[in-house]
Amino acid sequence: MTQKALSDRLMDLVNQNAEQIAGQWHKSVTTNLRTPSFCASPKEGCLRHATFLYKNLKRMYFADNPFQEVQRVMDATGYAEEMFSRRIPLAEAVYALILMRRYVWLYAESSALFDTGLDMYAALQSTNRILLLFDYAVYTVIDKYEKMSKR
């Protein structure tokens, strides 16, 4: 299977199961010792942000300019603004994104998406691209937090 075909399968899997992945992420983020502020956060808002990010992952993944696309998606979801207004510490808001990224792979792995050694190699390439996208999302959140805290 080619890299593009596996990437398409992975992005389609995430898109089609965005709510379920977001639910798994929410369970984790509300019980994780590194994200205690999320225990008091409204479930609907948390799920909305995670689901939106997962549903737009394919668009970000295949964008000609992924940095700009990630910024557009992060602007559209209002993740940084809502976390800031709820007084979620920056470290927790960032760690929640790290957990979102992790749940892409946990879900894909549990779905037996990667069957062969070649699939595993292609998965490694996809991992690098997804890491980059979430790095951009983290940068965007930090940048917005800094700007909002100066107001």
LUMTILUM-80566 format. One record per residue (C-alpha): residue in three letters; z, x, y. Coordinates in Angstrom, 1 decimal, decimal comma, always signed. Example, Ala and Ser with C-alpha at 12.3 -4.5 7.8 and 13.67 -1.06 7.14 Angstrom:
// LUMTILUM-80566
<atom residu="ALA" Z="+7,8" X="+12,3" Y="-4,5"/>
<atom residu="SER" Z="+7,1" X="+13,7" Y="-1,1"/>
This chain:
// LUMTILUM-80566
<atom residu="MET" Z="+0,0" X="+0,0" Y="+0,0"/>
<atom residu="THR" Z="-0,9" X="+1,3" Y="+3,4"/>
<atom residu="GLN" Z="+1,6" X="+2,0" Y="+6,2"/>
<atom residu="LYS" Z="+0,1" X="-0,9" Y="+8,2"/>
<atom residu="ALA" Z="+0,3" X="-3,3" Y="+5,3"/>
<atom residu="LEU" Z="+4,0" X="-2,5" Y="+4,6"/>
<atom residu="SER" Z="+4,8" X="-2,7" Y="+8,3"/>
<atom residu="ASP" Z="+3,1" X="-6,1" Y="+8,5"/>
<atom residu="ARG" Z="+5,1" X="-7,3" Y="+5,4"/>
<atom residu="LEU" Z="+8,3" X="-6,0" Y="+6,9"/>
<atom residu="MET" Z="+7,7" X="-7,6" Y="+10,3"/>
<atom residu="ASP" Z="+6,7" X="-10,9" Y="+8,7"/>
<atom residu="LEU" Z="+9,8" X="-10,8" Y="+6,5"/>
<atom residu="VAL" Z="+12,0" X="-10,3" Y="+9,5"/>
<atom residu="ASN" Z="+10,3" X="-13,0" Y="+11,5"/>
<atom residu="GLN" Z="+10,4" X="-15,6" Y="+8,7"/>
<atom residu="ASN" Z="+14,0" X="-14,9" Y="+8,0"/>
<atom residu="ALA" Z="+15,3" X="-14,2" Y="+11,5"/>
<atom residu="GLU" Z="+18,0" X="-16,9" Y="+11,4"/>
<atom residu="GLN" Z="+19,3" X="-15,8" Y="+8,1"/>
<atom residu="ILE" Z="+19,4" X="-12,1" Y="+9,2"/>
<atom residu="ALA" Z="+21,0" X="-13,1" Y="+12,5"/>
<atom residu="GLY" Z="+23,7" X="-15,0" Y="+10,5"/>
<atom residu="GLN" Z="+24,4" X="-12,0" Y="+8,4"/>
<atom residu="TRP" Z="+24,6" X="-9,8" Y="+11,5"/>
<atom residu="HIS" Z="+26,9" X="-12,3" Y="+13,2"/>
<atom residu="LYS" Z="+29,3" X="-12,3" Y="+10,3"/>
<atom residu="SER" Z="+29,4" X="-8,5" Y="+10,5"/>
<atom residu="VAL" Z="+29,7" X="-8,2" Y="+14,3"/>
<atom residu="THR" Z="+32,6" X="-10,7" Y="+14,5"/>
<atom residu="THR" Z="+34,6" X="-8,8" Y="+11,8"/>
<atom residu="ASN" Z="+33,7" X="-5,2" Y="+12,7"/>
<atom residu="LEU" Z="+36,6" X="-3,2" Y="+14,1"/>
<atom residu="ARG" Z="+34,2" X="-1,6" Y="+16,6"/>
<atom residu="THR" Z="+33,2" X="-4,9" Y="+18,1"/>
<atom residu="PRO" Z="+36,4" X="-6,9" Y="+18,6"/>
<atom residu="SER" Z="+35,2" X="-8,7" Y="+21,8"/>
<atom residu="PHE" Z="+32,6" X="-10,5" Y="+19,7"/>
<atom residu="CYS" Z="+35,3" X="-12,4" Y="+17,9"/>
<atom residu="ALA" Z="+35,8" X="-14,6" Y="+21,0"/>
<atom residu="SER" Z="+32,1" X="-14,8" Y="+21,8"/>
<atom residu="PRO" Z="+30,3" X="-18,2" Y="+21,3"/>
<atom residu="LYS" Z="+28,5" X="-18,1" Y="+17,9"/>
<atom residu="GLU" Z="+25,4" X="-19,9" Y="+19,3"/>
<atom residu="GLY" Z="+24,8" X="-17,4" Y="+22,0"/>
<atom residu="CYS" Z="+25,2" X="-14,4" Y="+19,7"/>
<atom residu="LEU" Z="+22,8" X="-16,0" Y="+17,1"/>
<atom residu="ARG" Z="+20,3" X="-16,8" Y="+19,9"/>
<atom residu="HIS" Z="+20,1" X="-13,2" Y="+21,0"/>
<atom residu="ALA" Z="+19,8" X="-11,8" Y="+17,5"/>
<atom residu="THR" Z="+17,3" X="-14,4" Y="+16,4"/>
<atom residu="PHE" Z="+15,2" X="-13,8" Y="+19,5"/>
<atom residu="LEU" Z="+15,2" X="-10,1" Y="+18,9"/>
<atom residu="TYR" Z="+14,3" X="-10,4" Y="+15,2"/>
<atom residu="LYS" Z="+11,5" X="-12,9" Y="+16,0"/>
<atom residu="ASN" Z="+10,0" X="-10,6" Y="+18,5"/>
<atom residu="LEU" Z="+10,3" X="-7,4" Y="+16,5"/>
<atom residu="LYS" Z="+6,7" X="-7,5" Y="+15,3"/>
<atom residu="ARG" Z="+5,4" X="-7,9" Y="+18,9"/>
<atom residu="MET" Z="+7,5" X="-4,9" Y="+20,0"/>
<atom residu="TYR" Z="+6,6" X="-2,9" Y="+16,8"/>
<atom residu="PHE" Z="+2,8" X="-3,1" Y="+17,3"/>
<atom residu="ALA" Z="+2,8" X="-3,0" Y="+21,1"/>
<atom residu="ASP" Z="+0,6" X="-0,5" Y="+22,8"/>
<atom residu="ASN" Z="+3,5" X="+0,3" Y="+25,1"/>
<atom residu="PRO" Z="+6,6" X="-0,4" Y="+23,0"/>
<atom residu="PHE" Z="+9,0" X="+0,7" Y="+25,8"/>
<atom residu="GLN" Z="+7,6" X="-1,9" Y="+28,2"/>
<atom residu="GLU" Z="+7,5" X="-4,6" Y="+25,4"/>
<atom residu="VAL" Z="+11,2" X="-3,9" Y="+24,5"/>
<atom residu="GLN" Z="+12,1" X="-4,2" Y="+28,2"/>
<atom residu="ARG" Z="+10,2" X="-7,6" Y="+28,4"/>
<atom residu="VAL" Z="+12,0" X="-8,9" Y="+25,3"/>
<atom residu="MET" Z="+15,4" X="-7,7" Y="+26,5"/>
<atom residu="ASP" Z="+14,7" X="-9,3" Y="+29,9"/>
<atom residu="ALA" Z="+13,7" X="-12,6" Y="+28,2"/>
<atom residu="THR" Z="+16,7" X="-12,7" Y="+26,0"/>
<atom residu="GLY" Z="+19,2" X="-11,9" Y="+28,8"/>
<atom residu="TYR" Z="+21,3" X="-9,9" Y="+26,3"/>
<atom residu="ALA" Z="+22,6" X="-7,3" Y="+28,7"/>
<atom residu="GLU" Z="+23,3" X="-9,9" Y="+31,4"/>
<atom residu="GLU" Z="+25,2" X="-12,2" Y="+29,1"/>
<atom residu="MET" Z="+27,2" X="-9,4" Y="+27,5"/>
<atom residu="PHE" Z="+28,1" X="-8,1" Y="+31,0"/>
<atom residu="SER" Z="+29,1" X="-11,5" Y="+32,3"/>
<atom residu="ARG" Z="+31,3" X="-12,1" Y="+29,2"/>
<atom residu="ARG" Z="+32,9" X="-8,7" Y="+29,9"/>
<atom residu="ILE" Z="+31,9" X="-7,3" Y="+26,6"/>
<atom residu="PRO" Z="+32,5" X="-3,5" Y="+26,8"/>
<atom residu="LEU" Z="+29,2" X="-1,5" Y="+27,0"/>
<atom residu="ALA" Z="+30,1" X="+0,4" Y="+23,8"/>
<atom residu="GLU" Z="+30,5" X="-2,9" Y="+21,9"/>
<atom residu="ALA" Z="+27,3" X="-4,3" Y="+23,3"/>
<atom residu="VAL" Z="+25,4" X="-1,2" Y="+22,2"/>
<atom residu="TYR" Z="+27,1" X="-1,1" Y="+18,8"/>
<atom residu="ALA" Z="+26,1" X="-4,8" Y="+18,2"/>
<atom residu="LEU" Z="+22,5" X="-3,7" Y="+18,7"/>
<atom residu="ILE" Z="+23,0" X="-0,9" Y="+16,2"/>
<atom residu="LEU" Z="+24,3" X="-3,5" Y="+13,7"/>
<atom residu="MET" Z="+21,2" X="-5,7" Y="+14,5"/>
<atom residu="ARG" Z="+19,0" X="-2,7" Y="+13,6"/>
<atom residu="ARG" Z="+21,0" X="-2,1" Y="+10,4"/>
<atom residu="TYR" Z="+20,6" X="-5,7" Y="+9,2"/>
<atom residu="VAL" Z="+16,8" X="-5,4" Y="+9,4"/>
<atom residu="TRP" Z="+17,0" X="-2,8" Y="+6,6"/>
<atom residu="LEU" Z="+19,8" X="-4,4" Y="+4,7"/>
<atom residu="TYR" Z="+17,8" X="-7,6" Y="+4,5"/>
<atom residu="ALA" Z="+14,5" X="-5,8" Y="+3,6"/>
<atom residu="GLU" Z="+16,3" X="-3,8" Y="+0,9"/>
<atom residu="SER" Z="+17,9" X="-6,9" Y="-0,6"/>
<atom residu="SER" Z="+14,5" X="-8,6" Y="-0,6"/>
<atom residu="ALA" Z="+13,0" X="-5,8" Y="-2,8"/>
<atom residu="LEU" Z="+10,3" X="-5,3" Y="-0,3"/>
<atom residu="PHE" Z="+9,9" X="-1,6" Y="-1,2"/>
<atom residu="ASP" Z="+8,9" X="-1,3" Y="-4,9"/>
<atom residu="THR" Z="+7,2" X="+2,0" Y="-5,3"/>
<atom residu="GLY" Z="+7,6" X="+5,6" Y="-4,1"/>
<atom residu="LEU" Z="+4,7" X="+5,0" Y="-1,7"/>
<atom residu="ASP" Z="+6,4" X="+1,9" Y="-0,3"/>
<atom residu="MET" Z="+9,5" X="+4,0" Y="+0,2"/>
<atom residu="TYR" Z="+7,5" X="+6,6" Y="+2,2"/>
<atom residu="ALA" Z="+5,9" X="+3,9" Y="+4,3"/>
<atom residu="ALA" Z="+9,4" X="+2,4" Y="+4,8"/>
<atom residu="LEU" Z="+10,5" X="+5,7" Y="+6,2"/>
<atom residu="GLN" Z="+7,7" X="+5,6" Y="+8,7"/>
<atom residu="SER" Z="+8,6" X="+2,1" Y="+9,6"/>
<atom residu="THR" Z="+12,3" X="+3,1" Y="+10,0"/>
<atom residu="ASN" Z="+11,3" X="+5,7" Y="+12,6"/>
<atom residu="ARG" Z="+9,4" X="+3,1" Y="+14,6"/>
<atom residu="ILE" Z="+12,2" X="+0,6" Y="+14,4"/>
<atom residu="LEU" Z="+14,8" X="+3,2" Y="+15,4"/>
<atom residu="LEU" Z="+12,6" X="+4,0" Y="+18,5"/>
<atom residu="LEU" Z="+12,5" X="+0,3" Y="+19,4"/>
<atom residu="PHE" Z="+16,2" X="-0,1" Y="+19,2"/>
<atom residu="ASP" Z="+16,8" X="+3,1" Y="+21,1"/>
<atom residu="TYR" Z="+14,7" X="+1,6" Y="+23,9"/>
<atom residu="ALA" Z="+16,8" X="-1,6" Y="+23,7"/>
<atom residu="VAL" Z="+20,0" X="+0,5" Y="+23,9"/>
<atom residu="TYR" Z="+18,6" X="+2,4" Y="+26,9"/>
<atom residu="THR" Z="+17,7" X="-0,9" Y="+28,6"/>
<atom residu="VAL" Z="+21,2" X="-2,4" Y="+28,0"/>
<atom residu="ILE" Z="+22,9" X="+0,7" Y="+29,4"/>
<atom residu="ASP" Z="+20,6" X="+0,8" Y="+32,4"/>
<atom residu="LYS" Z="+21,2" X="-2,9" Y="+33,2"/>
<atom residu="TYR" Z="+25,0" X="-2,5" Y="+32,7"/>
<atom residu="GLU" Z="+25,0" X="+0,4" Y="+35,2"/>
<atom residu="LYS" Z="+23,0" X="-1,6" Y="+37,7"/>
<atom residu="MET" Z="+25,2" X="-4,7" Y="+37,4"/>
<atom residu="SER" Z="+28,4" X="-2,7" Y="+37,7"/>
<atom residu="LYS" Z="+27,2" X="-1,3" Y="+41,0"/>
<atom residu="ARG" Z="+26,8" X="-4,8" Y="+42,5"/>
